[in-house]
Amino acid sequence: MKETITVIDNRTGKTYELPVTHGTIRAMDLRQIKSGDDDFGLMSYDPAFMNTASCTSRITYIDGDKGILRYRGYPIEQLAEKSTYLEVAYLILNGDLPNSAQLEEWESNVKLHTMVHENIKKFMEGFHYDAHPMGMFISTVAALSTYFSDAKRINDPLSRRAQIIRLVAKMPTIAAYTYRHSIGRPYAYPDNDLGYNANFLSMMFKMTEQKYHANPVLERALDVLFILHADHEQNCSANAMRSVGSSNSDPYSATAAAAAALYGPLHGGANEEVLRMLVQIGSKDKVPEFIKRVRAGETKLMGFGHRVYKNYDPRAKIIKQTADAVFEVTGKNPLLDLALELERIALEEDYFITRKLYPNVDFYSGLIYQALGIPTDMFPVMFAIPRTSGWLAQWEEMMTDPEKKIVRPRQVYLGAKQRDYVSLEKRK
Ligand SMILES: CC(C)(COP(=O)(O)OP(=O)(O)OC[C@H]1O[C@@H](n2cnc3c(N)ncnc32)[C@H](O)[C@@H]1OP(=O)(O)O)[C@@H](O)C(=O)NCCC(=O)NCCS
């Protein structure tokens, strides 16, 4: 079979044969298709990138129709069951699972860099008392670039590696600081005797005790959530990371941009919206009425639907199991029954079936975060901590891609033709 496609331009009658590679044609191959000598050449129009591959990647594989998610070839179910977040972060960033020496070195490197400069604390004290944690998080990550001038050496692989370690290590610290600031508690410094998640929980919840002891079931639940959120190929925030990084910005600025993209309620802000929605619905008997409003297009069922998954999000399945383990320790979240009822009714409804709308990762994650004692407005921050390894893997892959160029889409200009300036007194 010939791996090409033949295009006939009905405007000119000319025929073009375009190569097909990995199921795609190169958009630049369309440029040769011209209606006349002064024609710029054919472009493809794809707002929101519904059918455009912006890069080649070897990190994450998703088959949205079958509900498959794999990091570097490993099924998410196996990683969630057997791995840890830091091991998964290594896998995503390096391409293969580490051997024990590599894992030990990676974990101790991350531990070495959990502290942030004391001035970061002072900087964060400047935020208003009721500032949204995600707003503080984004700004503080951006501010990190001012502390590490070597981060500008983006073409130096060793410098890139150093910033990657710093970013993965400091995210939990900044995240916990945003929480402590929002409730007026003194910041708790990292405790490097503890693992990644236990240390994060310690920085979040430690009071006057010498040592904070996290419940191992909750610590593991957090690890699973972090594994599930580590990467998700070319989503809105990964695209922001690559776009900003493509101009050779330092990785702190690019990560802040990615986090800003994550903040939106259609992306990482969705779990926050799910909780607000559940509270707003209030009780199981109000579910049919709420679904009616969704059907009428008056509101969305947050935590449902996905650009890529047109089947049950495999992460949502794992999260449901994790929720059971967590609720055994913390007692059941009263909103769980409401969420289950909402899911049950939605999955039977024609509106959701025909549009292939299933629960996504955010539908249940908020309930677990809430059970862990994490307030609703911290949810997007909880997403950003593990996604940092994914963003950085996407960035590293782009930086070493021989096809790397500054990202610069085209547009279809539909505005006014040239016209002459009219002085103010002559304008109607
Ligand atoms: C994730 C999301 C942004 C994907 O959007 P998308 O790929 O652009 O899909 P569309 O918005 O075109 O949705 C297709 C149809 O399903 C409907 N739809 C999608 N998600 C819906 C939801 N959560 N509730 C109700 N209707 C929904 C749309 O209204 C549209 O209906 P229409 O064809 O009658 O106009 C979208 O499903 C959504 O807003 N979900 C809620 C937010 C969320 O949970 N985000 C987290 C993602 S992990």
The ligand as a Gaussian input file, in Angstrom:
#p B3LYP/6-31G(d) Opt

LIG

0 1
 C      -13.777000      18.439000      29.054000
 C      -14.548000      19.271000      28.042000
 C      -14.050000      20.727000      28.113000
 C      -14.329000      18.717000      26.628000
 O      -14.890000      19.582000      25.736000
 P      -14.982000      19.332000      24.171000
 O      -14.121000      18.210000      23.754000
 O      -14.774000      20.659000      23.514000
 O      -16.460000      18.835000      23.985000
 P      -17.716000      19.749000      23.724000
 O      -17.756000      20.893000      24.691000
 O      -17.755000      20.073000      22.265000
 O      -18.884000      18.733000      24.075000
 C      -19.627000      17.976000      23.125000
 C      -21.077000      18.000000      23.539000
 O      -21.231000      17.461000      24.858000
 C      -21.740000      18.449000      25.745000
 N      -20.970000      18.371000      26.988000
 C      -19.634000      18.161000      27.099000
 N      -19.302000      18.076000      28.395000
 C      -20.440000      18.230000      29.085000
 C      -20.714000      18.236000      30.471000
 N      -19.741000      18.055000      31.368000
 N      -21.986000      18.431000      30.870000
 C      -22.962000      18.603000      29.950000
 N      -22.751000      18.602000      28.628000
 C      -21.498000      18.416000      28.196000
 C      -21.493000      19.785000      25.052000
 O      -22.428000      20.752000      25.499000
 C      -21.685000      19.400000      23.613000
 O      -23.050000      19.256000      23.374000
 P      -23.668000      19.718000      21.960000
 O      -23.028000      18.797000      20.954000
 O      -25.133000      19.517000      22.122000
 O      -23.269000      21.151000      21.778000
 C      -16.069000      19.228000      28.354000
 O      -16.530000      17.893000      28.314000
 C      -16.402000      19.862000      29.687000
 O      -16.584000      21.078000      29.767000
 N      -16.503000      19.034000      30.790000
 C      -16.718000      19.580000      32.102000
 C      -15.428000      20.099000      32.669000
 C      -14.506000      18.999000      33.121000
 O      -14.919000      18.075000      33.801000
 N      -13.229000      19.158000      32.756000
 C      -12.183000      18.219000      33.164000
 C      -11.576000      17.517000      32.020000
 S      -10.453000      16.304000      32.631000

